[in-house]
Amino acid sequence: MEITIVGTGYVGLTAGVCYAELGHQVICVDNDQTKLDLLIQGISPIYEPGLEPLMKKNMQQGRLSFTSDITSAVRSSTIIILAVGTPSMEDGDINLSYIDAAARQIGQAMKEEKIIVNKSTVPVGSADRVKKIIQEVCPDVPFSVASVPEFLREGCAVHDILNGERIIIGVDNDRAKEILVKLHEPFNSPIQVTDTRSAELIKYAANSFLAMKISFMNEISNLAEHLGADVLEVAKGIGADSRIGNKFLNAGVGFGGSCFPKDTLGMIKMSERAGYDFRILKEVVKVNDVQYLKVIQKLQSIYPVVEGRTISILGLSFKPETDDLREAPSIKIINSLLELSRDNIRINVYDPIAIEPAKKLLGSSVNYCLSIEEAIKNTDACIIVTEWKQIKEFDWNKNKQLMNCPIIIDGRNCLTPEQLDQISYIGMGRFPVSSINGENLNTNKKLSFVR
């Protein structure tokens, strides 16, 4: 099939590459010339494992191309997929201006029947909105508007598209249903065909539910610290229940990225417009908004005054295997430490991938390090924010002498006290949290050796 994808962000580019991998002719459209120049050279503008080699392969085999000419791209394809940005506005509502603009351009370019597919995460009713816009600019050409939301995870997006757990297709007529089902059958994933509004709500409901699981476990983690329980044991116990499952039960510093923060707020605004008070989701957001402060509170239980200290932040991206810093807890933690110390603090930061994007956000306020060894040298405490493999597999016992004080505040519970020798370990919701010279230390007690 001939497919045009409008937008080359995480969703558009990854989807385009994967459709091409299945043998379809794919044209990806974007109006960012700098990005297009990279893509035409076979360089992915985003970091995503496995994406660039697959992109180059399909370009070389003539199935994948990139252009800024949306008119010619639309006219040469049967299926037009909208994958443009839908960022949050200041009040949490979703900005649909890019969707609206793309819909108008598509309508202006159409000369024959097309199937327009919303793949961007959009509020319920957006398929109807796109349909109305196209009808206004192109009243005489037949077309269909469908919703096929994405469920990819940054860091494993290629795998998730090629090996998805399900494909949701929201359609309003049999012709669109037949073509879109045929398009997606080779993915060998279960296909659910429904109406467009249900498809749109499925996407928001899925992300909101996962965000709720994260905030719930963070609340359990906070409670465990008051009660002397171990959140890892609690998660293991409840995760064994098939009705609950063991995924998204890891306590930590909260969720970030481009999806959960935006989609939970978008779901709340969408509910408000419908006249419904989505109370549980509001609490999910409130819990997440302050969860990152827990590691700062743990640091202050050791050093009531952080001014003049050297602190290392290990991991900057909101999750491993991506350089995405959108809503990343690390940035919130760093900015809070700078504010607490009146900028009289040295913060060493390390991330395997996200150093360059971090420079654009943090400037010269932190010290950028190329290795964990460099980051922890002469530090008074290390805060783990992202559970990168490099951090989990680092030989902490061998390198503890590099630290001024061997203290680890593990915001992701990716290490264990048992693997650390004479290193004070403070986890999230875990008791005992540390052991030095054979003595268990509690996070609500000051460490006796701190100088």
NUROFI-745662 format. One record per residue (C-alpha): x, y, z. Coordinates in steps of 0.001 Angstrom, whole numbers, plus 500000, padded with zeros to 6 digits. Example, Ala and Ser with C-alpha at 12.3 -4.5 7.8 and 13.67 -1.06 7.14 Angstrom:
# NUROFI-745662
512300495500507800
513670498940507140
***
This chain:
# NUROFI-745662
500000500000500000
500980503647499549
501148505524502853
501920509125503722
502794509982507321
502547513611508379
505008514255511218
508350512574511937
508488512556515730
508706509382517810
505357508109516578
505494509182512948
509067508201512199
508932504857513988
505564503954512464
506771504971509005
509894502845509252
507903499851510485
505238500125507769
508060500265505206
509655497227506810
506443495319506052
506831496184502368
504645499283501993
505649502449500139
505965505148502781
506474508895502428
507161510813505651
506339514536505588
507716517222507880
508072521011507663
511246521108509784
513987521374507181
516788520740509668
515172517463510653
514500516559507017
518131517152506078
519174514576508691
516511512071507638
517413512305503962
520998511451504950
519740508403506830
520324509965510244
517599509651512844
516977512936514697
515768510978517738
517554508368519805
515664505100519589
517415501704519694
517261499880516356
515449502662514502
518245504184512410
519562500898510901
516013499900509939
515418503349508492
518561503183506347
517689499685505142
514241500699503895
515550503900502327
518143501908500396
515470499479499243
513310502330497975
510351501872500320
510903504921502551
511400508573501623
511169512000503259
509818515281501956
508390518666502915
505930518586499998
502703517485501658
500633518054498512
502499515554496340
502776513097499240
499027513152499857
498182512746496191
500493509743495800
499065507767498743
495827506050499652
496324506206503408
497302509464505131
498441509109508742
498454512104511074
501323511842513566
501949515486514415
502559516868517889
499721517411520345
501478519245523198
499915520319526466
498876523912526948
499436525776530216
496066524687531614
496724521028530757
494435520983527738
495676519558524440
496894521864521690
495280520641518465
496570523436516240
499038521111514469
496303518554513843
494011521283512478
496709522697510200
497639519271508843
493981518409508228
493535521598506193
496639520889504134
495468517348503461
492044518566502398
493533521165500087
495739518535498444
493113515815497962
491886515052494451
490583511529495038
489309509357497872
491630508940500863
491615507313504273
492828509746506930
494157508105510101
494705509858513432
497710508230515124
498573511200517309
497174511045520844
494111513246520568
491028513943522723
487818512051522093
485985513615519171
489144514555517245
488302512264514316
485043514180513924
486982517439514173
489407516397511417
486520515226509264
484752518579509602
487910520554508717
488589518480505603
484964518680504493
485116522471504730
488135522745502407
487356519712500232
483596519187500065
483479517209496808
486042514431497402
484995511343499422
487183510317502364
487129508493505682
488667509462509014
489837506696511352
491641506470514683
494547504034515121
496282505094518368
499867504073519070
500959502139522151
504718502281521747
507171502877524578
510163505140524111
513288503030524235
511624500015522617
509333501673520085
510388499552517090
509782496349519028
506428497578520285
505131498370516800
506387495158515220
505355493026518204
502434494893519712
500063493402522242
497072494811520343
496079497101517521
493046499345517956
491265500496514800
488454503008515129
486470503405511897
483128504710510692
482668502704507475
483322499250506034
485761500338503326
488123501979505815
487757498968508098
488700496532505325
491765498497504195
493095499270507698
492626495713508924
494491494462505849
497264497012506499
497762495849510080
497245492084509767
500954491402508981
501907492711512435
500414489491513856
498883491352516793
495284491034518003
493131493604516197
490151495283517842
487861497185515515
485649499771517155
484250503264516619
486560506292516495
485519507760519843
486090504502521698
489497504125520023
490461507627521118
489348506973524687
491171503611524809
494492505416524336
493848507879527148
492412505213529430
495452502953528944
498026505637529767
495980507013532658
495600503562534183
499348502894533979
500060506298535504
497618505430538289
499520502192539039
502774504153539315
501341506778541660
499612504105543736
502879502222544269
504663505461545115
502049506085547791
502547502517549075
506280503201549082
505815506337551157
503553504467553569
506037501577553815
508663503968555121
506337505039557929
505396501456558794
508782499786558450
507794497603555497
509683496872552271
507890498090549142
509745495561546975
508236492720548978
504820494374548815
505081494763545029
506146491148544641
503246489988546771
500510491925545032
502053491494541585
501637487736541876
497892488309541742
496904487874538077
494193490491538509
496894493063539321
499975491885537431
503606492713538178
504210495524535674
504347499216536625
504706498374540320
508168499878540740
508254502651543316
510443505611542484
510595509341541860
507506509508539668
506674509286535984
507817511688533285
508201511727529517
505955512928526739
502957510667527384
501842510084530974
502066513699532229
500406515069529094
497767512373528776
496652512415532411
496172516181532293
494487515877528920
492109513242530281
491197515512533195
490470518463530894
488497516230528549
486439514999531512
485803518541532704
484478519538529289
482142516545529445
480905517684532870
482567514842534782
484882515204537789
487598512539537335
488707512652540969
490978509614541071
493041510849538126
493458514271539720
495001512550542754
497305510529540490
498679513800539110
498979515377542571
500959512408543886
503310512496540912
503815516254541125
505564515940544501
507081512453544379
510449513703543120
510799515695546351
511201512444548310
514837512052547292
515537515647548285
513937515003551681
516147511944552073
519191514024551185
518193516663553729
517774513999556397
521509513451555927
522536517034555188
519990519493556612
521935522212554801
522889521321551229
524782524536550527
528432523914549759
527880520205549067
528791518233545955
525979515967544773
525961513633541792
522816512965539766
523029509676537899
520600509362535010
518846512324533400
516377510902530864
512922510105532188
513575506391531539
516438504232530190
517127503824526452
515961507314525504
517371510830525590
513938512323526303
513996514896529120
510383516015528877
508940516138532408
511999514203533615
512224513994537435
515972514607537183
515449518170535937
512987518896538738
515408517492541323
518335519504539983
516375522755539861
515108522189543412
518639521584544699
519880524743542988
517055526714544566
517591525207548020
521298525993547961
520919529449546419
523104528018543615
525869527345546164
526132523663545313
528130521586542858
525992519119540925
527714516500538788
525422514853536245
525861511684534204
523708510021531566
524827507658528772
522705509415526149
520998512574527409
523949514870528207
523609517005525065
519837517544525441
520447518365529118
522846521161528218
520014522947526427
517886522836529597
520453523257532372
523163525337530755
526179525926532979
524345525292536258
525714521731536525
528923519872535768
528509517407532889
530392514140533268
531277511478530707
531516508597533180
530092507476536493
533574507619537984
533898511279537044
530408512043538346
530872510498541795
534388511805542433
534498513869545644
530721513845545992
528906513942549308
526030511804547992
524853510139544780
521225510267543691
520153507645541147
517289508999539066
517277506769535960
517928503028536149
520362502776533250
522125499434532847
525465501209533211
524445502441536670
523014499125537832
526109497199536741
528658499732537998
531197498362540509
530223500556543440
532349498728545986
535490499124543886
534893502831543311
533428503932546634
536728505545547608
536137508123544889
533272509569546924
533781512028549730
531011510172551588
529801506783550304
526089507531550228
523638506385547538
520048507602547398
518419505207544968
515373506872543424
514583503776541345
515402500927543734
517714499494541075
520436498487543556
520239496454546750
521858497074550151
523257493537550049
525449494258547021
527074497294548679
529932497041551160
530231499923553626
528125502182551466
525102503886552933
522163502914550762
518818504719550917
516056503354548726
512437504243548172
510096502541550644
512671499978551776
513653498947555302
516330498450556388
517600500946553865
521311500856554551
524035499120556460
527383500508557569
529677498661559934
526919496144560524
524396498735561739
521073499291560003
520296502923559315
516831504395558884
516169507280556514
514514509313559248
517739509305561261
520831511358560534
523870509330559541
526448509502562285
529475509556559979
528419512560557894
530888515420558079
***
